[in-house]
Amino acid sequence: MPCSLLSLPAELQLKISKDLFQDKDIEAHEEKQDELIDISHDLINWSCTCSYFRNLLAPNIFKTAKLVNDEKSGSSLNAVAKSPHNVHVKDLHFIGSAVGDLDSEAAVIEDTEGILPRSVDALLRNLQWFPSLQRLSIRFDYSSFNRPDIESVFYATDLETPQEVLEFEALVAWLALMSRTLEALTKNRPPNFKHLEIRQLRRRDVSTFSNPDFHKWLNHFEQFTLSIHGEECGWGYKSFMTELYPALKRELDDYFFNHLANVTILSIKAPEEMLLGLEGMDHVPLALKADQMPLLATLHLTYVFASPELIDFLVGHKDTLQELTLCNCYASINSSDAENGIYWSQFFTLLFSACPTQLRRLELLGGDMCLLDKKDFTEEQYEKVRTVHRQDPERIMFPYSFLDDEYGKLSCDKEASLTSLLDGDDQRSWDRLMKLVERNVKEATKRKERAWSLQGQ
């Protein structure tokens, strides 16, 4: 006997809608975010059948909104902003694009209105039109640009002066778009959302980065997510091997990190071809300092080297840091160019010695590049590995890598990774640190139980 959707209990209707919507974890799949934010057509078609389902499905349909810098997109989202559905918008993804070469005269701006239409500009200046907004994600689509002249990028050594930055913004379309987008967003003071995400940031200075109004705007956020764009720039060389990319990392503190006084959650993702954290030729420091973000409780790092700089930052937050996640992060000790690489055992021991009393979650994820198998060992080494695992099945091979000094490619340091497994120093320091974390969890649980018992009296 056929069953009408209208006759189903409301909880089943919502379950079906969630399955269609798939409740996508957009943050966990950054490389596919633009596809994930497109709503299921089945869900939209279902909502069009009657007013009951339109109201039932509206929270899922309008939960995530996408805005691009054209009039059609601006007008469409303006209509949502003026409708009762504006309360359902929680995530807003802005994707900006501009046609033209990155550094050529083909990118000269002739139609300034076409760079950021008035309808889009109005939305960016008035995000309070979405009263339930929680997160703003910004990305500039570099795929719409033609590749710049390879030699001009690779051999670029001169950083722009403030006057040159303004001159480039008047000529180069994508720089003008970045500057005007950020300038419009700073008009939201204070912003009504707490999470700002800047995706795939490319190294070119714009005047807004140095604007005090932009810095004041940043101070309002409680969560900040930054990912950095990386690519090959010709002949197999990686983008970080140019002068401009290391300059960006040296400026990250002045642009962003020094102005995040209220941030409690920080996420930084470098590209695989441009790990941050070490100093030396073809390496880029992380630009994190102990006196930044005094309220920081959660730190997520992806493609970052273990380094003294990172340890100093963690030690500076030992009284506030509760969660630390290191994803595809490596130690580096055999690089001919890195000046301050350290062993994992040093990293874990220094963090343990600081006694981070609030740290209750510590994860070391990924590192798949250094998952070695039998073919990576000599017979003698393989027998040693088998013996270690028979004696200690929980022994971990902590990942070590280095950046190739010719092309900048990230490569597994098999010798150091194997030594890590065989001698066990990294494992012992990790185990000791994890016991501290477990003790912190137990203490936190006891404090909560005491608080509950006092409330019940």
C-alpha positions in Angstrom: 0.0 0.0 0.0 1.6 3.3 -1.1 2.5 5.7 1.8 2.3 9.5 1.4 5.3 11.5 2.6 2.7 13.8 4.3 1.5 10.8 6.4 4.9 10.1 7.8 5.8 11.3 11.3 7.7 14.6 11.3 10.9 12.9 12.6 11.0 10.6 9.6 10.4 13.5 7.2 13.4 15.3 8.8 15.5 12.1 8.6 14.8 11.8 4.9 15.7 15.5 4.4 18.9 15.1 6.2 19.9 12.1 4.1 19.2 14.1 1.0 21.1 17.1 2.4 23.8 14.7 3.7 24.7 17.2 6.4 28.0 17.7 4.6 31.1 18.4 6.6 32.3 21.3 4.5 35.3 22.2 6.7 36.7 18.6 6.6 36.9 18.7 2.8 38.4 22.1 1.9 39.5 21.1 -1.5 35.9 20.2 -2.4 34.1 23.0 -0.5 32.7 24.7 -3.6 31.0 21.5 -4.7 29.8 20.6 -1.2 28.0 23.9 -0.6 25.7 23.3 -3.6 22.3 22.1 -2.2 20.8 18.8 -3.4 18.4 19.4 -6.3 16.2 16.6 -4.9 15.8 18.6 -1.7 14.9 21.8 -3.6 12.4 20.0 -5.8 10.8 18.4 -2.8 10.4 21.8 -1.1 8.5 23.0 -4.2 5.7 20.5 -3.8 3.8 22.3 -1.1 4.0 25.0 1.6 4.3 22.4 4.4 7.5 20.9 2.9 8.8 24.3 1.9 8.7 25.4 5.6 10.0 22.0 6.8 13.0 22.0 4.5 13.9 25.7 4.6 16.5 25.4 7.4 18.5 22.8 5.4 18.1 24.6 2.1 19.2 28.0 3.4 21.7 26.8 6.0 24.7 27.4 3.6 24.6 30.3 1.2 27.1 30.9 -1.7 27.8 34.4 -3.0 30.0 35.2 -6.1 30.9 38.6 -7.4 28.2 39.0 -10.1 24.9 40.7 -10.3 22.8 37.5 -10.5 24.3 36.1 -7.4 24.0 39.3 -5.5 20.4 39.9 -6.4 19.5 36.3 -5.5 21.0 36.5 -2.1 19.6 39.9 -1.5 16.2 38.4 -2.0 17.0 35.8 0.6 18.2 38.5 3.0 14.8 40.3 2.7 12.8 37.1 3.2 11.9 35.2 6.4 14.4 32.6 5.3 17.3 34.9 6.2 17.3 33.5 9.8 18.3 30.1 8.4 21.6 31.2 6.9 24.4 30.1 9.1 27.4 29.7 6.7 28.1 32.2 3.9 30.8 31.3 1.3 32.0 34.2 -0.8 34.0 33.2 -3.9 35.5 36.0 -5.9 37.0 35.8 -9.4 38.4 38.3 -12.0 39.3 37.6 -15.6 42.8 38.4 -16.7 46.5 37.6 -16.2 47.9 37.9 -12.7 50.6 40.4 -13.6 49.9 41.6 -17.1 48.3 44.6 -18.7 45.4 42.3 -19.7 44.1 42.7 -16.2 43.7 46.5 -16.3 40.4 47.4 -14.8 38.0 49.2 -17.2 34.7 48.5 -15.5 35.1 48.9 -11.7 31.4 48.2 -11.2 32.0 44.8 -12.7 34.6 43.8 -10.2 32.2 44.1 -7.2 28.6 44.8 -8.2 26.6 47.0 -5.9 24.3 44.2 -4.8 27.3 42.1 -3.8 29.0 45.1 -2.1 25.8 45.8 -0.1 25.6 42.3 1.1 29.2 42.2 2.2 28.7 45.5 4.1 25.5 44.3 5.8 25.9 40.8 7.0 23.6 41.6 9.9 20.9 40.9 7.3 21.5 37.3 8.2 20.9 37.3 12.0 21.9 33.6 12.6 25.2 33.8 10.6 28.0 31.9 12.3 30.7 31.6 9.7 32.0 33.6 6.7 34.3 31.8 4.3 36.3 33.9 1.7 38.1 32.5 -1.3 39.4 34.1 -4.5 39.3 31.8 -7.5 42.7 31.8 -9.1 41.6 29.3 -11.8 40.0 32.2 -13.6 43.4 33.8 -14.1 45.8 33.0 -16.8 49.3 31.8 -15.6 51.6 34.8 -15.2 55.0 34.9 -16.8 57.0 32.1 -15.0 60.3 33.9 -15.0 58.8 37.1 -13.5 57.3 35.1 -10.7 60.3 32.8 -10.0 62.9 35.6 -9.9 60.7 38.2 -8.2 62.7 39.6 -5.3 61.3 43.1 -4.7 58.4 43.5 -2.3 56.0 46.3 -3.0 56.1 49.6 -1.2 52.7 50.9 0.2 52.5 53.2 -2.8 53.1 50.4 -5.3 50.5 48.3 -3.6 47.9 51.0 -4.3 49.1 51.3 -7.8 48.8 47.6 -8.5 45.3 47.6 -7.0 44.3 50.2 -9.6 45.6 48.0 -12.4 45.3 44.4 -11.5 41.7 43.1 -11.3 42.1 40.3 -8.7 44.1 42.6 -6.4 41.3 45.2 -6.7 38.7 42.6 -6.0 40.6 41.4 -2.8 41.0 44.9 -1.5 37.4 46.0 -2.1 36.0 42.8 -0.7 37.9 43.0 2.5 37.2 46.8 2.8 33.5 46.1 2.4 33.6 43.4 5.1 35.2 45.7 7.7 32.0 47.8 7.7 30.5 45.0 9.7 31.6 46.3 13.1 31.1 44.5 15.3 30.5 41.5 13.0 27.4 39.4 13.9 29.3 36.1 13.2 32.2 34.6 15.2 34.1 32.4 12.7 36.1 33.9 9.8 37.7 31.6 7.2 40.2 32.8 4.5 40.8 30.0 2.1 43.7 29.5 -0.3 45.3 32.9 0.4 47.9 33.8 -2.3 50.9 35.9 -1.6 50.3 39.4 -3.0 49.9 42.4 -0.7 46.7 44.5 -0.7 46.3 47.8 1.2 43.5 46.4 3.4 45.9 44.0 5.1 47.7 47.0 6.7 44.5 49.0 7.4 43.8 49.6 11.1 40.1 49.2 10.5 40.8 45.6 9.2 42.8 44.8 12.3 40.1 46.1 14.6 37.6 44.0 12.7 39.7 40.9 13.2 39.8 41.4 16.9 36.1 40.5 17.1 36.4 36.9 16.0 36.5 33.8 18.3 37.5 31.4 15.5 39.9 32.0 12.7 40.8 29.6 9.9 43.5 30.2 7.3 44.7 28.1 4.4 47.4 29.1 2.0 47.6 28.6 -1.7 50.5 26.7 -3.2 51.4 25.6 -6.7 54.2 24.9 -9.0 55.5 28.0 -10.8 57.3 26.3 -13.7 60.1 23.8 -14.3 58.9 21.8 -11.3 59.8 24.5 -8.8 57.4 25.1 -5.9 55.9 28.5 -5.3 57.4 28.9 -1.8 60.9 29.0 -3.4 60.2 32.5 -4.7 60.9 35.5 -2.6 57.3 36.5 -2.4 55.9 33.5 -0.6 58.4 33.6 2.3 57.5 37.3 2.6 53.8 36.4 3.1 54.7 34.2 6.1 56.9 36.9 7.6 53.9 39.2 7.3 51.2 36.9 8.6 51.7 38.1 12.1 51.2 41.8 11.1 48.3 41.0 8.8 46.4 38.6 11.0 47.9 36.9 14.0 48.7 40.0 16.0 45.0 41.1 15.8 43.2 38.0 17.0 42.8 38.9 20.7 39.5 37.1 21.2 40.3 33.9 19.1 39.8 30.7 21.0 40.1 28.3 18.0 42.8 28.7 15.4 43.3 26.5 12.3 46.2 26.9 9.8 46.7 24.8 6.8 49.8 25.2 4.6 50.0 23.4 1.2 51.9 20.1 1.0 54.4 21.8 -1.3 55.1 24.6 1.2 55.3 23.4 4.8 55.6 26.1 7.4 57.6 26.2 10.6 61.4 26.1 9.9 64.0 28.7 9.2 66.6 28.7 6.5 66.9 28.8 2.7 63.6 27.8 1.1 61.9 27.5 4.5 59.2 29.7 5.9 58.6 30.4 9.6 55.2 29.9 11.1 54.9 33.5 12.4 53.2 32.4 15.7 54.4 34.1 18.8 53.7 33.4 22.5 52.0 36.7 23.2 49.4 36.3 20.4 45.8 35.1 20.9 45.9 35.0 24.8 42.6 33.1 24.9 43.5 30.3 22.5 42.0 26.9 23.6 42.1 24.9 20.3 44.8 24.7 17.7 44.7 22.7 14.4 47.8 22.7 12.2 48.1 21.0 8.8 51.4 20.6 6.9 53.6 22.3 9.5 57.1 21.3 10.7 57.8 20.7 14.4 60.0 23.6 15.5 61.3 25.6 18.4 59.0 28.5 17.2 55.9 26.2 17.5 57.0 25.0 21.0 57.5 28.6 22.2 53.9 29.4 21.0 52.5 26.3 22.7 54.4 26.9 26.0 53.1 30.5 25.9 49.5 29.1 25.9 50.1 26.2 28.4 47.4 27.7 30.7 44.7 28.0 28.1 45.3 25.3 25.4 42.9 22.4 25.6 43.2 20.7 22.2 46.1 20.3 19.8 45.8 18.5 16.5 48.8 18.1 14.2 47.7 16.7 10.8 50.3 15.8 8.2 52.9 17.5 10.3 56.6 16.3 10.3 59.8 16.7 12.2 62.9 17.5 10.0 66.5 16.9 11.2 68.5 16.0 8.0 67.6 19.0 5.8 70.7 20.7 4.4 68.8 24.1 4.4 66.7 24.1 7.6 68.5 25.7 10.5 66.3 24.7 13.4 64.8 21.3 12.9 64.2 19.2 16.0 63.3 15.6 16.8 59.8 14.6 17.8 61.2 13.5 21.2 62.5 17.1 21.8 59.1 18.5 20.7 57.1 16.2 23.1 59.6 16.6 26.0 59.6 20.5 25.8 55.8 20.5 25.7 55.7 18.1 28.7 58.2 20.1 30.7 55.9 23.2 30.3 53.2 21.2 32.2 50.2 22.3 30.0 47.5 21.8 32.7 44.5 22.4 30.4 45.6 20.1 27.5 43.0 17.4 27.3 43.3 16.3 23.7 46.4 15.7 21.6 46.3 14.1 18.2 49.0 13.4 15.6 47.2 12.5 12.3 48.2 11.7 8.8 51.9 11.5 8.0 51.0 8.9 5.4 54.1 9.8 3.3 56.2 8.0 5.9 54.2 4.8 6.1 57.1 2.5 5.2 56.7 -1.2 4.2 59.0 -4.1 3.6 60.4 -2.9 0.3 61.8 0.2 2.1 64.0 -1.8 4.4 67.1 -4.0 4.0 66.5 -7.5 5.4 68.4 -6.7 8.5 66.4 -3.5 9.1 63.1 -5.4 8.5 64.0 -8.1 11.1 64.7 -5.3 13.6 61.3 -3.8 12.8 59.6 -7.1 13.3 61.4 -7.7 16.6 60.4 -4.3 17.9 56.8 -4.8 17.0 56.8 -8.3 18.6 58.1 -6.7 21.8 56.0 -3.6 21.7 52.9 -3.8 19.3 52.0 -0.2 20.1 55.3 1.3 18.9 54.7 4.1 16.4 57.0 5.2 13.6 56.9 9.0 14.0 57.1 10.8 10.6 60.2 12.7 9.5 60.6 14.5 6.2 62.5 17.3 4.4 62.1 19.7 1.6 64.1 18.9 -1.5 66.7 21.6 -1.9 66.4 21.7 -5.7 62.7 21.6 -6.4 61.1 22.0 -3.0 59.3 18.7 -3.0 58.4 17.2 0.4 60.2 13.9 0.8 60.1 11.2 3.5 63.2 10.9 5.6 63.2 7.1 5.7 66.4 6.9 7.8 65.1 9.2 10.6 61.6 7.6 10.5 63.1 4.2 10.9 65.4 5.3 13.7 62.4 6.8 15.4 60.7 3.4 15.4 63.8 1.4 16.4 65.3 3.4 19.3 61.9 4.4 20.8 62.9 7.9 22.1 60.0 9.5 20.3 57.6 6.9 21.6 58.7 7.3 25.2 58.4 11.0 25.2 55.0 10.8 23.4 53.8 8.2 26.0 54.9 10.5 28.9 53.1 13.5 27.3 49.9 11.5 26.7 49.9 10.4 30.4 49.9 14.0 31.3 47.0 14.6 28.9 45.0 11.7 30.4 45.7 13.1 33.9 44.3 16.5 32.8 41.2 14.8 31.5 40.6 13.0 34.8 41.1 16.2 36.8 38.7 18.1 34.6 36.1 15.4 35.0 36.5 15.6 38.8 36.1 19.4 38.7 32.9 19.0 36.7 31.5 16.4 39.1 32.3 18.6 42.1 30.5 21.5 40.4 27.5 19.4 39.7 27.3 18.1 43.2 27.5 21.7 44.6 24.7 22.8 42.3 22.6 19.9 43.5 22.9 20.9 47.1 
